[in-house]
Amino acid sequence: MPIEADAKRSARRAAATIDRAWEQISRRPDAPHAPHGYTGALIERAIQIIAAIGTSVSGVQAAIFTMRDSTVGWEWAPVIFAVFASMGAMVIACLVGRGVRLACGVFACLFPVALVIWVVGTADAVSPEREPWPYFILSLATIAAIVAFPLPWQLVSAIGIPTVFAVGRILHGRGAAEYWIPVLYDVSIALLLGLAFVLIAWMLRGIAAGVDDARSEAVSAYTSATSIESAERERLEVATLMHDSVLAALIAVSRAEGQRERELGVSMARDALGRLANAEDEMVVGTNEPVRAVRVTHEVREAVAQLGADIDVEMPHGASVEIPARAARALVLATTQAVANAIEHADGIGLAVEIATLERGIRITVRDEGPGFDLAAIPIDRLGIRASIFARVAAVGGQAAIDSSSAGTIVTLSYEGKEDSQ
């Protein structure tokens, strides 16, 4: 029969439409990607390059003074070679950005060993007016420790190495009075430089960590807002598709001339409504485990903050009252829509959100002092109130009411379960 054939074709089109809608429901926009520790990595690389340049310049100077040190004989060749070779490896590693911590760690550990050998193995002291060869490498060892080790070991290097050097100078000078003032001056300079390097690196790393944390929080907030916006957009798209599917089913029923055609149309409508209900259940709301009013309050606060509304949502008394998760999610989303409407159409004048607990549920009230509106005059295709507030709350067994006049608008959303409900 022609009518039955038309009904079957309409059923196939409706099913295909619903399937396309179902495919869209599971899609979510990819979260923007921010490399973890991006600013920190840039700061570390800058520290490495500065360390390489500073070590190169000071290393050349240290090599020149080492060759002029009268206490350095051929027997010191292995120690001197090990120190300057590890220093050169540190410079190369910092410049190329490979094996940096290992190379710097080797130099930072090898130089104190060489310093102790110098203290123990040197018999003749350099005159008070001149500096022995280890003096020009004291700060370089601290720089290597800054790159390779955590803060406590950096401080040990910045303080301990100059102290060992001072002890060596006094011992080599047999405690003579003319050595004390130059040694105190040299150690003071080395300590100040080392601690200044440690402090600057610590501050830069702290600033970088703060920037990275702020970026992570911003990305998280953006992702959350995008997910909510995407979910709302998908709801509207699905609502439109479901409207077309149910409309096709109803048209088929109205045109049906026999029992077979009517049964087919009813089946189409039931299938469309069933898929819509399943989609509503399985979207972002997740499980239907009970959640407390305190969680609902926190989610409302976050939603209001993301909309840019500067209002305080107070924690209600009896915040341990529980409602099903889907009901909680519906109330939060409906509240978000009500606040968004107040901001858009009433400029947020007198905006306030109040949350109160009922005996077995929650009531949320959104107020504003805008010009108000006529609910009956809203076009049928505007879903901001009908779908996002009334239909959403009604779908979970809640109640929604809007009282609007020239003095303002009050949106009341509530859910109160039965004693045996979960």
C-alpha positions as CSV (number, residue, x, y, z in Angstrom):
1,M,0.0,0.0,0.0
2,P,1.3,3.5,-0.8
3,I,0.7,4.8,2.8
4,E,2.4,1.9,4.4
5,A,5.4,2.3,2.0
6,D,5.5,6.1,2.9
7,A,5.4,5.2,6.6
8,K,8.3,2.7,6.2
9,R,10.4,5.2,4.3
10,S,9.6,7.8,7.1
11,A,10.6,5.2,9.7
12,R,13.9,4.5,7.9
13,R,14.6,8.3,7.6
14,A,13.8,8.8,11.3
15,A,16.0,5.9,12.3
16,A,18.9,7.2,10.2
17,T,18.4,10.7,11.7
18,I,18.5,9.3,15.2
19,D,21.6,7.3,14.5
20,R,23.4,10.4,13.2
21,A,22.4,12.2,16.4
22,W,23.6,9.3,18.5
23,E,27.0,9.4,16.8
24,Q,27.3,13.0,17.6
25,I,26.5,12.6,21.3
26,S,29.8,10.7,22.0
27,R,32.0,13.3,20.4
28,R,33.8,15.8,22.6
29,P,36.2,18.6,21.5
30,D,39.8,17.8,22.1
31,A,41.2,19.7,25.1
32,P,43.8,22.3,24.2
33,H,47.2,21.0,24.9
34,A,49.7,22.9,27.0
35,P,53.1,21.2,27.4
36,H,53.6,20.4,31.1
37,G,56.3,22.6,32.6
38,Y,56.7,24.6,29.4
39,T,57.9,27.8,31.1
40,G,60.0,25.9,33.5
41,A,61.7,24.1,30.6
42,L,62.5,27.5,28.9
43,I,64.0,28.8,32.2
44,E,66.1,25.7,32.6
45,R,67.4,26.1,29.1
46,A,68.2,29.7,29.7
47,I,70.1,28.8,32.9
48,Q,72.1,26.2,31.0
49,I,73.1,28.5,28.3
50,I,74.1,31.3,30.8
51,A,76.1,28.7,32.7
52,A,77.9,27.6,29.6
53,I,78.9,31.1,28.6
54,G,79.9,32.1,32.2
55,T,81.9,28.9,32.6
56,S,83.7,29.3,29.3
57,V,84.8,32.8,30.2
58,S,85.8,32.0,33.7
59,G,87.4,28.7,32.7
60,V,89.8,30.4,30.3
61,Q,90.7,32.9,33.1
62,A,91.2,30.0,35.5
63,A,93.4,28.1,33.1
64,I,95.7,31.2,32.6
65,F,96.1,31.7,36.4
66,T,96.6,27.9,36.9
67,M,99.6,28.0,34.6
68,R,101.0,31.0,36.6
69,D,100.5,29.3,40.0
70,S,103.9,28.5,41.4
71,T,102.6,25.7,43.5
72,V,101.3,23.7,40.6
73,G,103.9,21.2,39.3
74,W,103.7,18.3,36.9
75,E,102.5,16.0,39.7
76,W,99.2,18.0,39.6
77,A,98.6,17.3,35.9
78,P,96.0,14.5,36.5
79,V,94.0,16.6,38.9
80,I,94.1,19.7,36.8
81,F,93.3,17.8,33.7
82,A,90.3,16.0,35.3
83,V,88.9,19.4,36.6
84,F,89.2,21.3,33.3
85,A,88.1,18.3,31.2
86,S,84.9,17.9,33.3
87,M,84.4,21.7,33.0
88,G,84.7,21.5,29.2
89,A,82.2,18.6,29.1
90,M,79.8,20.7,31.2
91,V,80.1,23.7,28.8
92,I,79.5,21.5,25.7
93,A,76.5,19.7,27.4
94,C,74.9,23.0,28.4
95,L,75.3,24.4,24.8
96,V,73.9,21.3,23.0
97,G,71.3,20.6,25.7
98,R,72.2,16.9,26.0
99,G,73.4,15.1,29.1
100,V,73.4,18.4,31.0
101,R,72.6,17.2,34.5
102,L,75.2,14.4,34.2
103,A,78.0,16.6,33.0
104,C,77.3,19.4,35.5
105,G,76.9,16.8,38.3
106,V,80.3,15.3,37.5
107,F,82.0,18.6,37.6
108,A,80.1,19.7,40.7
109,C,81.3,16.5,42.5
110,L,84.8,16.3,41.0
111,F,85.9,19.8,41.9
112,P,85.3,19.5,45.7
113,V,87.4,16.3,45.6
114,A,90.2,18.2,43.8
115,L,89.8,21.0,46.3
116,V,90.4,18.6,49.2
117,I,93.4,17.1,47.4
118,W,94.7,20.7,47.0
119,V,94.3,21.4,50.7
120,V,96.0,18.2,51.7
121,G,98.7,17.9,49.0
122,T,100.0,21.5,48.7
123,A,103.0,22.3,50.8
124,D,103.9,25.8,49.6
125,A,101.4,28.6,49.9
126,V,100.8,31.1,47.3
127,S,101.6,34.6,48.5
128,P,98.7,36.6,50.1
129,E,98.7,39.1,47.2
130,R,98.0,36.3,44.6
131,E,95.2,33.7,44.3
132,P,95.8,30.0,44.0
133,W,94.2,28.2,41.0
134,P,91.1,26.8,42.8
135,Y,89.9,30.3,43.7
136,F,88.8,31.0,40.1
137,I,86.6,27.9,40.0
138,L,84.8,28.2,43.3
139,S,81.7,29.9,41.7
140,L,81.7,27.6,38.7
141,A,81.3,24.6,40.9
142,T,78.2,26.3,42.5
143,I,76.8,27.0,39.0
144,A,77.2,23.4,38.1
145,A,75.4,22.4,41.3
146,I,72.5,24.8,40.5
147,V,72.0,23.0,37.2
148,A,72.5,19.5,38.4
149,F,71.2,19.3,42.0
150,P,68.2,20.4,44.1
151,L,68.2,23.5,46.3
152,P,69.7,22.0,49.5
153,W,72.8,20.7,47.7
154,Q,73.1,24.0,45.9
155,L,73.4,25.7,49.3
156,V,75.9,23.1,50.5
157,S,78.0,23.8,47.4
158,A,77.7,27.6,47.7
159,I,78.7,27.6,51.4
160,G,80.9,24.5,51.8
161,I,83.3,25.0,48.9
162,P,84.4,28.5,49.8
163,T,84.8,27.3,53.4
164,V,87.1,24.4,52.4
165,F,89.1,26.9,50.3
166,A,89.5,29.3,53.2
167,V,90.7,26.5,55.5
168,G,93.2,25.4,52.9
169,R,94.6,29.0,52.5
170,I,95.0,29.4,56.2
171,L,96.7,26.1,56.6
172,H,99.0,26.7,53.7
173,G,99.9,30.1,55.2
174,R,100.6,28.5,58.6
175,G,98.0,30.8,60.1
176,A,100.0,33.9,59.4
177,A,98.2,37.1,60.1
178,E,98.8,38.5,56.5
179,Y,96.6,35.7,55.1
180,W,93.5,36.3,57.1
181,I,92.3,39.5,55.6
182,P,92.8,38.4,51.9
183,V,91.2,35.0,52.7
184,L,88.2,36.6,54.4
185,Y,87.8,38.9,51.4
186,D,88.1,36.1,48.9
187,V,85.7,33.9,50.8
188,S,83.2,36.7,51.2
189,I,83.2,37.3,47.5
190,A,82.8,33.6,46.7
191,L,80.0,33.2,49.2
192,L,78.1,36.3,48.0
193,L,78.4,35.2,44.3
194,G,77.4,31.6,45.1
195,L,74.4,32.5,47.2
196,A,73.3,35.2,44.7
197,F,73.4,32.6,41.9
198,V,71.4,30.1,44.0
199,L,68.8,32.8,44.9
200,I,68.4,34.0,41.3
201,A,67.9,30.5,40.0
202,W,65.5,29.6,42.8
203,M,63.4,32.8,42.0
204,L,63.3,32.1,38.3
205,R,62.3,28.5,38.8
206,G,59.6,29.6,41.3
207,I,58.2,32.1,38.8
208,A,58.2,29.6,36.0
209,A,56.4,27.0,38.2
210,G,53.8,29.6,39.1
211,V,53.3,30.5,35.4
212,D,52.9,26.8,34.5
213,D,50.4,26.2,37.3
214,A,48.4,29.2,36.1
215,R,48.5,27.9,32.6
216,S,47.3,24.4,33.7
217,E,44.4,25.9,35.7
218,A,43.4,28.1,32.7
219,V,43.5,25.1,30.4
220,S,41.4,23.1,32.9
221,A,38.8,25.8,33.2
222,Y,38.7,26.3,29.4
223,T,38.3,22.6,28.9
224,S,35.4,22.4,31.4
225,A,33.7,25.4,29.9
226,T,34.1,23.9,26.4
227,S,32.7,20.6,27.5
228,I,29.6,22.3,29.0
229,E,29.1,24.4,25.8
230,S,29.6,21.4,23.6
231,A,27.1,19.4,25.7
232,E,24.5,22.2,25.4
233,R,25.1,22.5,21.7
234,E,24.7,18.8,21.2
235,R,21.5,18.8,23.3
236,L,20.0,21.4,21.1
237,E,21.0,19.5,18.0
238,V,19.6,16.3,19.3
239,A,16.4,18.0,20.4
240,T,16.0,19.3,16.9
241,L,16.6,15.9,15.3
242,M,14.3,14.2,17.8
243,H,11.6,16.8,17.0
244,D,11.9,15.9,13.3
245,S,11.8,12.2,14.1
246,V,8.8,12.4,16.3
247,L,7.1,14.8,13.9
248,A,7.6,12.3,11.1
249,A,6.1,9.5,13.3
250,L,3.1,11.6,14.2
251,I,2.5,12.6,10.5
252,A,2.7,8.9,9.6
253,V,0.1,8.1,12.3
254,S,-2.2,10.9,11.2
255,R,-2.1,9.6,7.6
256,A,-2.5,5.9,8.6
257,E,-5.6,4.2,7.3
258,G,-5.2,0.9,8.9
259,Q,-4.1,-0.8,12.1
260,R,-0.7,-1.8,10.6
261,E,0.1,1.8,9.6
262,R,-0.9,3.1,13.0
263,E,1.2,0.5,14.8
264,L,4.2,1.4,12.7
265,G,3.8,5.1,13.5
266,V,3.5,4.4,17.2
267,S,6.6,2.2,17.0
268,M,8.6,5.0,15.3
269,A,7.6,7.5,18.0
270,R,8.4,5.1,20.8
271,D,11.8,4.3,19.3
272,A,12.6,8.0,18.9
273,L,11.5,8.9,22.5
274,G,13.4,5.8,23.9
275,R,16.6,6.8,22.2
276,L,16.2,10.4,23.4
277,A,15.7,9.2,27.0
278,N,18.8,6.9,26.8
279,A,20.9,9.7,25.3
280,E,19.8,12.0,28.2
281,D,20.7,9.3,30.7
282,E,24.2,8.5,29.3
283,M,25.5,11.9,28.6
284,V,27.9,13.8,30.8
285,V,25.8,13.2,34.0
286,G,27.4,9.7,34.4
287,T,26.0,7.4,37.1
288,N,23.0,8.2,39.2
289,E,24.7,7.7,42.6
290,P,23.4,10.1,45.3
291,V,25.4,13.4,45.6
292,R,25.3,15.8,48.5
293,A,24.0,19.4,48.4
294,V,27.5,20.6,49.2
295,R,28.7,19.2,45.8
296,V,25.7,20.9,44.0
297,T,26.7,24.2,45.7
298,H,30.3,23.8,44.5
299,E,29.3,23.1,40.9
300,V,26.9,26.0,40.9
301,R,29.7,28.3,42.2
302,E,32.0,27.1,39.4
303,A,29.4,27.6,36.8
304,V,28.5,31.1,38.0
305,A,32.2,32.0,38.1
306,Q,32.7,30.8,34.6
307,L,29.9,33.0,33.4
308,G,31.7,36.0,35.0
309,A,29.1,36.8,37.6
310,D,30.5,38.3,40.7
311,I,28.1,36.9,43.3
312,D,28.5,34.7,46.3
313,V,26.6,31.4,46.5
314,E,26.4,30.5,50.2
315,M,26.5,26.9,51.4
316,P,23.0,25.9,52.6
317,H,22.2,24.4,56.0
318,G,21.9,20.7,55.9
319,A,24.5,20.4,53.1
320,S,24.6,16.6,53.6
321,V,21.2,16.2,52.0
322,E,21.5,13.9,49.0
323,I,19.8,13.7,45.7
324,P,20.4,11.6,42.6
325,A,23.4,12.6,40.4
326,R,21.2,13.2,37.3
327,A,18.9,15.4,39.3
328,A,21.8,17.3,40.7
329,R,23.3,17.8,37.2
330,A,20.0,18.9,35.8
331,L,19.6,21.5,38.5
332,V,23.1,22.8,38.0
333,L,22.7,23.1,34.2
334,A,19.3,24.7,34.6
335,T,20.7,27.2,37.1
336,T,23.6,28.0,34.7
337,Q,21.0,28.7,32.0
338,A,19.0,30.9,34.3
339,V,22.1,32.9,35.4
340,A,23.2,33.2,31.7
341,N,19.7,34.6,30.8
342,A,19.9,37.1,33.7
343,I,23.3,38.3,32.6
344,E,22.3,38.5,28.9
345,H,18.8,40.0,29.2
346,A,18.9,41.8,32.6
347,D,22.6,42.8,32.6
348,G,23.0,40.9,35.8
349,I,21.3,43.7,37.8
350,G,20.5,42.4,41.3
351,L,21.6,38.9,40.4
352,A,21.5,36.5,43.3
353,V,21.6,32.7,43.6
354,E,20.3,31.1,46.7
355,I,20.4,27.4,47.6
356,A,18.3,25.8,50.3
357,T,17.8,22.2,51.3
358,L,14.4,20.6,51.6
359,E,13.5,17.5,53.7
360,R,14.7,15.2,50.9
361,G,15.9,17.6,48.2
362,I,17.3,20.9,47.1
363,R,15.7,24.2,46.0
364,I,17.7,26.7,43.9
365,T,16.5,30.3,43.4
366,V,17.9,32.7,40.8
367,R,16.8,36.3,41.1
368,D,17.5,39.4,39.1
369,E,16.0,43.0,39.1
370,G,15.8,43.3,35.3
371,P,12.8,44.5,33.3
372,G,11.3,41.0,33.2
373,F,9.6,39.3,30.2
374,D,6.4,37.6,29.1
375,L,7.0,33.8,29.2
376,A,4.1,33.2,26.9
377,A,5.5,35.6,24.3
378,I,8.8,33.7,23.8
379,P,8.9,32.1,20.3
380,I,8.4,28.3,20.2
381,D,11.9,27.8,18.7
382,R,13.7,29.4,21.6
383,L,14.9,26.5,23.7
384,G,16.8,28.5,26.4
385,I,14.0,28.3,28.8
386,R,11.7,25.6,27.6
387,A,14.4,23.0,26.9
388,S,17.3,24.0,29.1
389,I,15.2,24.8,32.2
390,F,11.7,23.4,32.2
391,A,12.2,20.3,30.2
392,R,15.6,19.5,31.8
393,V,14.3,19.7,35.3
394,A,11.1,17.9,34.5
395,A,13.0,15.1,32.9
396,V,14.6,14.1,36.3
397,G,11.4,14.5,38.3
398,G,12.0,18.1,39.5
399,Q,10.0,21.3,39.4
400,A,10.8,24.6,37.7
401,A,8.8,27.8,38.0
402,I,9.5,31.3,36.6
403,D,7.9,34.5,38.0
404,S,8.7,37.5,35.9
405,S,7.5,41.1,36.1
406,S,8.8,44.6,35.6
407,A,10.3,44.3,39.0
408,G,12.5,41.4,38.0
409,T,12.5,37.7,37.5
410,I,12.6,34.8,39.9
411,V,13.5,31.3,38.7
412,T,12.8,28.5,41.2
413,L,14.3,25.0,40.6
414,S,13.7,22.2,43.0
415,Y,14.0,18.5,43.4
416,E,12.6,16.5,46.3
417,G,12.7,12.7,46.1
418,K,10.5,10.2,47.7
419,E,11.4,8.4,50.9
420,D,12.2,5.2,49.1
421,S,14.0,6.8,46.1
422,Q,17.8,6.6,45.6
